[in-house]
C-alpha cells in the first residue's frame, strides 16, 4: 500500500552500504564533518543513516541536513522501501 499524499516521504541516495552521503562534507581530524555557519546554513547537504544489527525496516532512521538552512529532518524506513518523515 502506498502512503497517503499528506505524508511527507523522501527518496534518499545512499545504498545500504553507505552510512553518510553528502556534498561539500569536509574532513576534520580524519572524520567527515558538517560546519554550521552563523547565518544558520550548513557547509553542505548531508544524509546520515542509522540502523540496528537486526536490520529491520522499523528500526532504520535517516537524518537529512539542508545545505542552505541547516535544517535537520528525520525519517524512518517503512516497508523496506519508503522513507517517511518523522513526527508526522
N, C-alpha and C positions, 0 to 999 in steps of 0.2 A: 504494500500500500504506500502511496506517495504522501508526502507531508501536505497539510493544508497550505494555501497560498499565504496565510497570515504568519506562518512560521518562517523565521529567517534561517536560511541554510547557506552554506558556502562550499565551494569547491577548493580544496587545498591541493598544493602542487607536489608535496613530498610523497615518495614511495614509503613502504613500511620500513625500509632500512634507514631512512633519513629521519633524524630527530629534530634538526634545526635547519630551516631554509630561509634565506633572506637576501636582500640586496644591500650593498654598502655596509656589510657587517664587519667592523674592524676586529683585529685580534689584539687583546690586551693581556700581557703576561701569558701568552700562549693559549688563551681561551677566547672563543667568539664572544663579542660584547656588543651592547647597544648603548649608545650615548643619548641622553635626553638633554635637549638644549633649553635655554631659559625661556624661549617662546613656546615651549611645550612640544615642539617637533622632535621626532626621533631621528637618529643618524641614518636609519634605513627602515625598510619594511622587513618584518620578521615573522616567521611561523615557528612555534615550538610545539612538539608533540610529546604527550605524556601517556604512559600506559602501565599496565601491570604485567607480571610474569605470566599470568593466565592468558593474557591476550584477548580477553572478552571485549566485545564492542562496547558494552555498557560501562566499561572501566576506562575507556580511552578518552582523552581530552586534548584539546589544541588551544593554544593562545595565538592570537593574531594581533600584531602591533602595526598600526597605520603610520606610515612614514611622516606625512605632513602634520598630523595632530598628536602623535604619540599615544593615541587611544589604544587601549588593550581590550579586546573582546575575547571571551572564551566560548568554546564549542565542545559538544560531546558527540561521539560517534553513535549513530543509531542504525541498527540493522546492517552493520558492517559496510555501509555504503554512503550514508548521508551524514554530514556534519550539521548538527542543529545548534543554534546559538543558545548558550546557557542563560538561565534566568528568565526565559520567556515561556 
